[in-house]
Amino acid sequence: MKTIVEQIFEHAKECPNKIALHNGKQSYSYIELARRIIESKDLLESQFGLKEQDAVIIAADKQLVFVSVYFACHLLGIVTLPIAPDTNPKRFELIYGQLNPKLVIGFENECIHTQVATLKEFETDGTKNFDFQEISFPDLDNLADIIFTTGTTGMPKGVTLSQENIAAAAQNINTFIQNSKEDVEMLALPISHSFGLGRLRCALSNGQTVIILGSFANMKRFYRFMEEFRVNGFGMVPASWALIKKMSGDKIKEYASQLHYVEIGSAPMPIEDKRLLMEYLPDTRICMHYGLTEASRSCFMEFHEDRCYLDTVGRPSPNMDVVIMSEDGSTVPPNVEGEICVKGLAVTKGYYHLEELNASTFFGDYFRTGDWGVKDAEGRIKLCSRKKELINVGGKKVSPMEVEELLCQLDYIQECACIGIPDPENILGEVVKACVVTNHPEKINPEEINRFLSDKLENYKIPIAYEVIGEVPKTSSGKIQRLRLKKES
């Protein structure tokens, strides 16, 4: 197995003039991408004094220059932390404090006491010649990325991913989806999240062409790119599909013969939507994955092949071992409920500087997902419930405790618990609802409360509904029973 950055350089050698990236205005061929990676690596070394295993926080802005800087970090052996450009200052400060990076690219924050740069400073000309034989690539066991997720405690957790983890994940995904070098993929997902960043790595490691689109919100550009670049595949979350339906009806049917594949993930999808997609795209490989950032795409299903099992998450992905275990770490028989546990080269070795958590995160070599399900005799996995209480807003995870902590800063809210409820607009899957205990119900004004939250939270984390309740249900040990609230809501 070779690292993804080494695979990119192999494509630059074999097909130098093939377009690797295009955003509708500017493009990089594979050789130009390789040159820009080299040029960005030189800047990281000469201008900022970075070396192997230093850490860099970088704004995962959907610009071509981000791609060259991201892989330049990998080439140099730098630990890379891509996070959303609109990350709120408090979350940024928590991440920064855990990592203490040598360089921050694309952010300004009072907590930063190390070097800072903008992505624009890395906009090189892509003309530097180099000798392929002289390029030194990172070892597979080198730490490549730390992807911060939100845990149930509200504290960001850094998932460590080695060069081998991300290369193995890309190989597994490409094998299942059956991608080829001739595929042209439209990337409309955020690349600050593991799904979108994973799609970028998959396509470039495979020698494909990637067409970068800002988001699915611009349907006119989406379909224009589909035609202009002969796009034959893309990734989306269920919220993206809801938006496509709402904004363009059944227009996607016009591209049924053109689309080779669609990958779906990050959140559950209603079975009726799965069937509608099958109807619209009868010859397309519609692949839906299950997996966490920690265990990328652990399971896969293809809608047409698994038409009788659309209520499952499919079977283990290529080269992944998925078992159901009891609380004591023993494997349970088929059709017996337990915790979904995963093993494979794509699985993280643990969380950054959280040794106590890491000790309880594995049963031997198996990563404990925290999700509960069953595995049938044919190896299909069905989710039964989520042990974790994160709220899934359009594929973005929200920690209830993060929102609750801020709401309880208001003197007229004694207690509160946040849960996920179905999105009334039927676009995001879930949205946040706050259940509050107060002696002054007349003060519960959603607009005023949300103004208070607006500069402290990203928009998708802000509750869209409030309910005054008599008390927050708790266990005998004092833990909030959010699942009980959710059932009663």
Disulfide bonds with the S-S distance in Angstrom:
none
